[in-house]
Amino acid sequence: MTDTDRFWDGDVNEVVIEEWKAETSPFDRVKEVLLATTTYEYAKQVAERARVSEPSARKHLNTLVDAGFAETDDTGQGTRYKRSRETIAMRRIQELHSELTKGELVEGIRDLKGKIKTYQEEYDVTNPDDLAVELDADNGEGWTAISRWRALEENLKLAQAALSLYDFDPDRERDTAMRSDDSSRGAFASETGNLSA
């Protein structure tokens, strides 16, 4: 019998999980599981998927809540966790920024604004909420338009945020904040002052 005649009869999934455990910390695994969580889950469920103990998962999940990566829901029978909306938005903004040039983002923003303007003109309203107020419950085409319009507006916000990263220089922003007096910064004076300290 040659080496090519022998077949391994182990469980590939278990091997991959063992490698994952060996190459990552418990915190990293909990964070990875959390970032893939779209619905609320108890710490026990996250622990099973992250291959950590339930107390360890709970500790790391609470750290992620404090850091803004997770949201909680108290059911009265325990706390459930899921990734935060802000985390999802920031990941998408970072993806757009890294995948598209400044020119491509500008062109995409122009295209999104044009599509939104088309909906505004077609339905003679300024936003999808105004359209929702006017529609009958059985107007399927109109409700589909609302859904698409809202998606366009959300994508526009994400693209604009990604574009703003091209001009963002945290060192310049910090230096400017330190040189200017509080009155020139308006409502953000105390927050900016704390950030630059």
ZAMARGU-4260 file (C-alpha; in steps of 0.2 Angstrom, whole numbers, plus 5000, padded with zeros to 4 digits):
<rodrens>
0) 5000/5000/5000 | 5007/5017/4995 | 5006/5034/5004 | 4993/5039/4991 | 4982/5024/4995
5) 4980/5029/5013 | 4966/5041/5017 | 4965/5051/5033 | 4948/5048/5042 | 4948/5062/5055
10) 4936/5076/5056 | 4942/5091/5046 | 4931/5103/5056 | 4939/5098/5072 | 4956/5101/5065
15) 4952/5118/5059 | 4944/5122/5076 | 4959/5116/5085 | 4970/5127/5074 | 4959/5142/5077
20) 4960/5139/5096 | 4979/5137/5095 | 4981/5153/5085 | 4969/5165/5094 | 4966/5171/5111
25) 4949/5168/5120 | 4946/5186/5118 | 4949/5186/5099 | 4938/5171/5097 | 4924/5179/5107
30) 4926/5195/5097 | 4926/5186/5080 | 4910/5176/5085 | 4902/5192/5091 | 4906/5202/5075
35) 4897/5188/5065 | 4882/5189/5077 | 4867/5198/5069 | 4854/5193/5082 | 4855/5193/5101
40) 4863/5178/5109 | 4866/5173/5127 | 4884/5172/5133 | 4882/5153/5133 | 4879/5152/5115
45) 4894/5164/5111 | 4905/5153/5122 | 4900/5137/5113 | 4904/5145/5096 | 4920/5153/5102
50) 4926/5137/5112 | 4928/5146/5128 | 4920/5145/5145 | 4903/5154/5148 | 4911/5165/5162
55) 4925/5169/5150 | 4913/5173/5136 | 4903/5185/5147 | 4919/5194/5153 | 4925/5197/5136
60) 4907/5202/5129 | 4906/5215/5143 | 4923/5222/5138 | 4916/5223/5120 | 4901/5231/5126
65) 4911/5244/5135 | 4922/5247/5119 | 4906/5250/5109 | 4908/5234/5099 | 4892/5225/5106
70) 4874/5230/5111 | 4865/5221/5125 | 4847/5216/5128 | 4841/5211/5146 | 4828/5198/5144
75) 4824/5197/5163 | 4832/5180/5162 | 4849/5185/5157 | 4858/5197/5146 | 4860/5194/5127
80) 4873/5201/5116 | 4875/5206/5097 | 4887/5217/5087 | 4883/5235/5088 | 4876/5245/5073
85) 4890/5257/5074 | 4903/5242/5072 | 4894/5237/5057 | 4894/5254/5050 | 4912/5257/5054
90) 4918/5241/5046 | 4908/5245/5030 | 4915/5263/5029 | 4933/5256/5031 | 4929/5243/5017
95) 4923/5257/5006 | 4938/5268/5010 | 4951/5254/5007 | 4942/5247/4991 | 4938/5263/4982
100) 4948/5278/4977 | 4943/5295/4981 | 4937/5298/4963 | 4927/5282/4963 | 4918/5287/4980
105) 4914/5304/4973 | 4907/5296/4957 | 4897/5284/4968 | 4890/5298/4979 | 4885/5307/4963
110) 4876/5292/4957 | 4867/5288/4973 | 4861/5306/4974 | 4855/5305/4956 | 4845/5289/4960
115) 4838/5298/4976 | 4833/5313/4966 | 4824/5301/4954 | 4813/5294/4968 | 4809/5312/4974
120) 4803/5317/4957 | 4794/5302/4953 | 4784/5302/4970 | 4784/5321/4973 | 4790/5319/4991
125) 4807/5323/4999 | 4811/5307/5008 | 4804/5289/5010 | 4795/5292/5026 | 4784/5305/5018
130) 4780/5292/5004 | 4776/5279/5017 | 4763/5291/5025 | 4755/5293/5008 | 4754/5275/5002
135) 4740/5262/5003 | 4745/5246/5012 | 4742/5236/4996 | 4754/5247/4985 | 4768/5234/4983
140) 4777/5244/4970 | 4777/5260/4982 | 4783/5250/4997 | 4797/5242/4987 | 4802/5259/4981
145) 4803/5265/5000 | 4814/5250/5004 | 4826/5254/4989 | 4826/5273/4993 | 4831/5270/5011
150) 4845/5258/5006 | 4851/5272/4994 | 4851/5284/5008 | 4860/5273/5020 | 4873/5269/5006
155) 4875/5287/5003 | 4879/5291/5021 | 4892/5277/5022 | 4900/5283/5006 | 4901/5301/5012
160) 4909/5295/5028 | 4922/5284/5018 | 4926/5299/5007 | 4929/5310/5023 | 4942/5298/5028
165) 4953/5304/5013 | 4954/5321/5021 | 4955/5316/5039 | 4972/5318/5047 | 4970/5315/5066
170) 4987/5323/5070 | 4981/5339/5061 | 4964/5339/5069 | 4973/5337/5086 | 4985/5351/5083
175) 4971/5363/5077 | 4961/5358/5092 | 4975/5362/5104 | 4979/5379/5096 | 4961/5385/5095
180) 4952/5392/5110 | 4936/5384/5117 | 4924/5398/5110 | 4929/5394/5092 | 4924/5375/5094
185) 4906/5378/5100 | 4896/5364/5107 | 4911/5352/5105 | 4923/5363/5115 | 4924/5352/5131
190) 4924/5336/5122 | 4937/5341/5110 | 4947/5348/5124 | 4946/5332/5133 | 4951/5322/5118
195) 4967/5332/5115 | 4973/5332/5133
</rodrens>
